[in-house]
Amino acid sequence: MKKTLILLFMFVVVLNCKNDQKVEEQTTENQTEATSKDGKTLKQNDGLIAIHGKFLYYKDAAVLQTPTEVYAIVVDDKMHELVEQTNTYKKEPEDMVPVTIRGRMFKKDPNEEGWENKIEIKEILKVSEPSPEDQDIIKIGKEN
């Protein structure tokens, strides 16, 4: 009797394991289809990184400031597209706007001036309105 119960239990376990694998395969296929329609993969294995920070473009220089690092941004069409999206939130030209982007990060040329890390924007994920508390700009000059 014990042998029959153990055999029956093992048979049920094996059948359930096979069904679990099929469910996982179907779920993975559905996720891949859903994500590939908008051009993104589930794991984002394309070498790009997503990064959130405060964006500033001023006098032909673009930077992204995160809490731990400042990145130079490659000035190209995608960067100018980001400038257009952030201009709606700026009150002053020096205002920094919170953004989330995806891009290719690389080190600067040793003969080049500027920040060590650079980012080439490939995708603009989000542009947010800056909160008034974050605008800690100090202006030096005469007031009329």
Helices and strands as residue ranges (DSSP letters): H 2-36, E 49-58, E 61-65, E 70-73, H 77-87, E 97-107, E 117-127, G 132-134
